[in-house]
C-alpha cells in the first residue's frame, strides 16, 4: 500500500522540497567554497569598495581640477575644529617651503665660493659663512616642520572626534523606519568604515600635498633666478619621472582593489575563527579545517598579488628611470652647453643639478599624495553627504512635549507599510487603551502585533493613514523623542549592554551616572533579576560582558529578567512587553507575569503584552487578535473562547499539547 505516493514519485537526482516541490541535488562543489572562478567578482560592488581605485580611473586633468576643492573642504573642517592650529599649519608650512628655497639658494652661494679662483684652503674658508647660512636654513626648516607636525597633531584628532560624534549622534537618532532601509544601512556602514577612517588621515595627506607642491614651486623659482632657460630643462628632466610615478600609482591602486576584495574575505574567516559567539558551533561542527583551508587559499592569492605588484612596479620604475635618465642626460648636456657658452656660472650649474634632483623627488611624492588625496576625499565627501541626509531623517524635535501620564491612547484606522514593501503591515487598525488596563496582542508571526506596539511607542508614525492620539492629542503634533521617553519597551531579544548590572537598568532613563536605588531594587525584585544580580561578584557593580576583563556572563533567561527590570525601572506611563519571557523557564516566566501583570498593577499605566504563549494572557483585561495586519477579534479570554474563533482555536491547540505532554509524562 502506498504511503501517500511521494516516495515513489521522487525522480533520481531530486529530493522533496516544501509543499511537494522538488529540490535538485546540490552541486559537487560547495557554493562559496573553493572553486576555479575569481572569488573577487561577487564582492566588487560591496559598500566598502565603492570608491576603491577611483584615482586610478581618473585622468591627470580630473585629479588636478578637483584638488583645489578638496583642499578647501578639508581646510573648512580644520578651521571649524581648531582655527589656531589651522592657521599655524598654513603659516608654518609656507615658511618651511621658503626655508627650503632659501637653503637651495644658499647652497648655490657655497658652491660659488668653492668654485671661485684661488687656493683651495682659502676657498673653503670663504665658503664657511655661506655653509653656516645653509645649516641655519635647514635647521629652521626642521623646526618649522616640527611645528607643522604639532599643529597637525592638534587639529587632526579634533576633526575625527567632531565628525565621529556627529555621525553617531545623527545615526543613533534617525527614525526607526529609516534603520529598516537596507540602502541606509549600506551608506551608514560605508561612512563609518571608510569615511571616518580617511577623515583622520586626509588632513596629513593634504599637508603633505601642500608641502610637495610648495617645494616644487620653490625649486622652480630657484631655477628661474639662476637662469630662465633652466625652467624648460626642469620640465624635460622631471616629466618622465612624473609619468612613471603616475603609472606606478595607478598600478598600485588597481592592485589594491583586487587585493582589498580578497582581504575582506580573509577578514570574514578570521572573525569566524576568533569570534566568541561562533566558537562553540565551530568546534562542535569541527569546521576549523574548512575555514583554515579557505583562509590559506585566500592568503596565498594575496601573496601572489603582492608579488605581481612588486614585479610590475619594478618594471615601471625601471622604465621611468630609463626615460627619465634620457631626459636628465639631455638636461645635463644642455647645462654643459650653457656653461661652455658662458650663459651660466659653474656654481649656478651645480646648483641647478641639485634643484633638478630635488624636483624629481618632490614630483614623485606629489603624484603619489595627489592620488591618495583624490580618492580618500571621495570617502570624506561620502561621509559628509550621508550626515546631511541623516539630518533630514531625524525625529521631530518640535511640538508639544508628551504628557507625563496618559488616560487613554486611541488608534483610529491606522495603516503602516514598511519601506520597500507592498503589503501593509497594518491595515485599518482601531483600538482604545485605557490607563490601568493590561491588554494583550496575539496572533501568528507577521500578523502586525509588534508593528502596532511600535506605533504605540512612537517608534513608528502612522504616515500611511489614520491617527494615534494620546488623550486626544495627535502624536504627530508631539515631540517624537519625548513621546518615546514615556514608553518602556521590553523586547524578546534585548540589547546586552556591556555595562554594570545597575547601569543596565538605569540606561532606560538615558543615564549611566544617576540611579534611584530603591526603584532599581523594586524593578529587580519584580522581574526576578534580584537573584541574578545577588549571585554576581560585585553584585550591582558587576560588569555584564565577558569581552572585558572581569566581566560576567549571563544566560539568555537571566538577560531577559534584566531586560524586564530595565523596562520597569523606566517607570513610564506605557509598558510594552514583546515576548519578554520567551527565553525564561516556566517558573521564572510565571513569576514575572504574577509580579508585573497581577501583583503590582499601576492604575496610571497602560501595559501591553505580546505573547505566543496564550496561557499568559488569560488574565488580561482585553485581548486583540491580529491576522494579516488587521484585528479580527477582541475581548476578554472568556468572551473570545465563547466566540469559538481563531483565538479559541489557538488556545485549545496549545492546551491540548500541554495535556498530551502531561499524560505522556504520567
Secondary structure, DSSP 4 states (H G I P E B T S, - for coil): --SSSHHHHPPTTEEE-GGG-EEEPPPSSPTTSS-SS-TTGGGTTSGGGSSTTHHHHS-HHHHHHHHHHHHHHHHHHHHHH-HHHHHHHHHHHHHHHHHHHHHHHHHHHHHHHHTSSS-HHHHHHHHHHHHHHHHHHHHHHHHHHHHHHHHHHHHHHHHHHHHHHHHHHHHHHB-HHHHT-HHHHHHHHHIIIIIHHHHHHHHHHHHHHHHHHHHHHHHHHHHHHH-TTHHHHHHHHHHHHHHHHHHHHHHHHHHHHHHHHHHHHHHHHHHHHH-HHHHHHHHHTT-HHHHHHHHHHHHHHHHHHHHHHHHHHHHHHHHHHHHHHHHHHHHHHHHHHHHHHTSS-HHHHHHHHHHHHHHHHHHHHHHHHHHHHHHHHHHHHHHHHHHHHHHTTBPP--SBPPPSS-SEEEEEEEEE--TT-SS-SEEEEEEEEETT-EEEEEESTTSSHHHHHHHHTTSS--TTS-EEEETTEEGGGB-HHHHHTTEEEE-SS----SSBHHHHHHGGGT-SS---HHHHHHHHHHHTHHHHHHTSTTGGG-B--TTSTT-----HHHHHHHHHHHHHHH--SEEEEESTTTTS-HHHHHHHHIIIIIIT--TT-EEEEE-S-GGGGTT-SEEEEEETTEEEEEE-HHHHHHHTSHHHHHHHHHHHHHHHHHHHH-
